């Protein structure tokens, strides 16, 4: 059975208008200032009435440059609920037998695979972009993974880009695997921004059945993550939990609470509505093993606290949150 949801096409309107190739950088600044003012003026953190215990997984990219197995080991030791595997150049990230072995050894399900659709992975498995998604789907089917994450296409990718929305729908229908298209961001070039993705960097206004929202990407783009998750409704499949300041051209992937994104509010709203997706931590960590582990522990404590896991009577995580320095007005604050 296909995971595509039946819904009116008006949920994600497309007017067919040609979108510009660039926009002023002021568009990014205006959006960031609007979000900051709204939060400061009193868009308060939601009260906690979670309707579902949302799982918190770890992306293997969060331990880079350490390897895939190290990510599984750390996730098991720290207490994550599952994994997202970034399919990349390391052979074990592409090998279903090794991934199955890691999953069984460390008792962690693979919640999703991230297809190698990143700019620096264009050489992996050849230049045909559909092959990257199709081969990732085959790995997912072999492992029983329900979802793959993919970036929207670049404008220069020709037929692949222009047929991407329809192609994703066809692959979902054929294989029964959800393809959750991830929000990205323009490339900033001085006073202009290059709108390098097609149809654009924000998949929420396209006819995708499944979408991943990345909070660091939203920060870099100047997009309002709260509006994005409300606009998506049940089409939101994964949340990449991370943070960003939005004050740099870089995609920062800060630990949650270290930027100005409403990480806590997003988590609370999702838990309160009984969202059926998964939260995947995708952050940049230190190459120092001790510092990396500390960041991963603090980030998990942040996620569990704002998802309301401590309300299940999990005293260990309530204590972990206090030990991490969290609490009202501290790392959990949503106010920039």
SVG drawing of the C-alpha trace seen along z (x, -y; Angstrom):
<svg xmlns="http://www.w3.org/2000/svg" viewBox="-10 -44 49 52">
<polyline fill="none" stroke="black" stroke-width="0.4" points="0.0,0.0 1.3,-3.4 2.0,-5.8 0.7,-8.7 -2.2,-10.4 -5.4,-11.1 -6.1,-14.8 -7.5,-17.7 -4.9,-19.2 -5.8,-22.6 -3.9,-21.8 -0.7,-22.7 -1.7,-25.1 0.5,-25.5 -0.3,-28.3 2.1,-27.3 3.7,-30.8 7.4,-30.9 9.4,-31.7 12.4,-34.1 16.0,-33.0 17.1,-35.5 15.6,-37.7 17.0,-40.5 18.7,-39.5 16.4,-41.8 13.7,-39.1 15.6,-36.9 16.2,-39.7 12.6,-40.8 11.3,-37.3 13.8,-36.7 12.9,-40.0 9.1,-39.2 9.6,-35.9 11.8,-37.5 9.2,-40.2 6.3,-37.7 8.1,-35.5 9.3,-38.4 5.8,-40.0 4.2,-36.9 4.0,-33.8 4.4,-31.7 5.7,-28.2 2.7,-25.8 1.5,-24.2 2.4,-20.5 -0.4,-18.1 1.3,-15.5 -1.0,-13.0 1.8,-10.7 5.3,-9.8 7.1,-11.0 10.4,-9.0 13.7,-10.9 16.3,-9.5 19.9,-10.5 21.1,-11.2 24.5,-9.6 25.6,-13.0 25.5,-14.3 28.8,-12.5 30.7,-13.4 33.6,-12.8 33.1,-9.7 31.5,-6.8 28.1,-5.2 28.7,-2.5 30.0,-5.1 26.7,-6.9 24.7,-3.7 26.9,-3.1 26.5,-6.5 22.8,-6.5 22.4,-3.2 24.6,-4.3 22.8,-7.7 19.3,-6.4 18.0,-7.6 15.0,-5.8 16.3,-5.1 18.5,-6.3 18.5,-8.2 21.3,-7.0 22.9,-9.5 23.7,-7.5 27.1,-8.8 30.5,-7.7 31.4,-5.4 30.5,-1.8 28.6,-0.8 26.1,-3.7 25.2,-2.0 25.3,1.6 22.0,3.0 23.6,6.0 25.9,3.9 23.1,1.5 21.0,4.4 23.9,5.7 24.3,2.3 20.6,2.0 20.4,5.4 23.6,5.1 22.7,1.7 18.9,2.5 18.0,-0.7 15.5,-0.8 16.4,-2.7 13.6,-5.3 14.7,-6.8 17.4,-6.9 18.7,-10.3 19.2,-9.9 22.5,-11.3 20.9,-14.3 23.2,-16.8 25.4,-19.1 28.7,-17.4 27.3,-13.9 26.5,-14.5 29.2,-12.1 27.9,-9.2 26.2,-6.5 26.7,-8.5 25.1,-11.8 21.5,-10.5 19.7,-12.0 16.8,-9.6 19.2,-6.7 20.2,-8.2 16.6,-8.1 15.7,-4.8 18.8,-3.0 18.0,-4.5 14.5,-3.2 15.8,0.3 17.9,0.2 14.9,-1.0 12.7,1.8 15.4,4.4 15.6,3.1 12.0,2.3 12.6,-1.4 9.4,-3.4 10.8,-6.7 13.6,-8.3 14.5,-12.0 15.4,-13.8 16.4,-17.4 14.5,-19.3 16.3,-19.4 18.7,-22.1 17.5,-24.3 20.3,-23.1 19.1,-19.5 16.9,-19.8 14.2,-17.1 14.8,-15.7 14.0,-19.1 11.0,-19.8 9.5,-16.4 10.5,-16.0 7.1,-16.6 5.3,-14.1 8.2,-11.7 8.3,-11.6 4.5,-10.8 5.0,-8.0 7.9,-6.4 5.8,-6.5 2.9,-4.9 5.1,-2.2 7.2,-1.2 5.1,-2.1 8.0,-4.2 7.4,-7.7 9.7,-10.3 9.8,-13.2 11.2,-16.2 13.2,-18.5 13.1,-22.3 16.3,-24.0 17.5,-27.6 18.7,-30.1 22.4,-30.7 23.2,-34.3 25.4,-36.2 26.0,-39.7 22.8,-41.8 21.0,-39.0 20.0,-35.5 20.3,-32.7 17.1,-30.7 19.0,-27.5 16.3,-24.9 13.4,-24.1 10.5,-24.9 12.1,-26.6 13.7,-25.8 10.4,-25.5 8.5,-22.3 5.5,-23.2 3.7,-24.9 4.2,-21.9 2.0,-18.8 4.2,-16.5 2.5,-14.0 5.5,-13.9 7.8,-16.7 10.8,-17.0 11.3,-20.3 14.8,-21.2 15.0,-24.0 18.5,-25.1 17.6,-25.3 14.5,-27.4 16.9,-29.8 19.2,-30.2 16.3,-30.8 14.5,-33.2 11.4,-31.0 9.0,-30.8 9.2,-27.2 6.0,-27.5 4.0,-28.5 5.6,-25.8 4.6,-23.0 1.1,-24.4 0.7,-24.7 1.9,-21.1 -0.4,-19.5 -0.2,-15.7 2.1,-16.0 4.9,-16.7 6.7,-13.4 10.0,-14.1 11.5,-17.0 15.2,-17.6 15.8,-19.0 18.6,-21.5 19.0,-25.3 20.4,-28.3 20.9,-32.1 20.0,-33.0 22.7,-35.7 25.2,-33.9 25.2,-32.4 26.2,-29.1 23.8,-26.3 24.8,-26.1 23.1,-23.0 23.5,-24.2 22.3,-22.1 18.7,-23.0 18.5,-26.1 21.7,-27.6 20.2,-29.6 17.0,-31.7 14.6,-29.1 11.5,-28.2 12.7,-24.6 10.9,-24.2 7.6,-25.5 7.8,-23.4 8.3,-20.2 5.5,-21.1 3.0,-21.8 3.8,-18.6 3.5,-16.5 0.2,-18.3 -1.4,-17.5 -0.4,-13.8 1.8,-14.1 2.7,-10.7 6.2,-11.5 9.7,-11.3 12.2,-13.8 15.7,-13.3 18.6,-15.2 20.8,-16.6 23.5,-18.8 27.2,-19.7 29.3,-18.3 32.9,-18.6 35.5,-16.2 36.4,-15.8 34.7,-12.6 33.8,-13.9 32.4,-17.2 30.4,-15.4 28.8,-13.0 27.9,-15.9 26.2,-17.7 24.2,-14.6 23.1,-14.0 22.1,-17.6 20.2,-17.7 18.3,-14.5 17.4,-15.8 16.1,-19.0 14.0,-17.0 12.5,-14.7 11.7,-17.5 9.8,-19.6 8.1,-16.6 6.8,-15.9 8.4,-12.5 8.9,-13.3 5.2,-13.5 5.1,-9.7 6.8,-9.3 10.3,-8.9 12.2,-10.3 15.5,-9.5 14.9,-11.9 13.5,-14.6 16.8,-14.3 18.8,-14.3 17.1,-17.6 18.0,-19.2 21.5,-18.0 21.9,-19.4 21.1,-22.9 17.7,-23.1 14.6,-24.7 12.5,-27.8 14.3,-30.7 17.5,-28.7 18.4,-26.4 14.7,-25.7 13.8,-29.3 12.1,-30.0 12.7,-33.7 15.6,-34.9"/>
</svg>
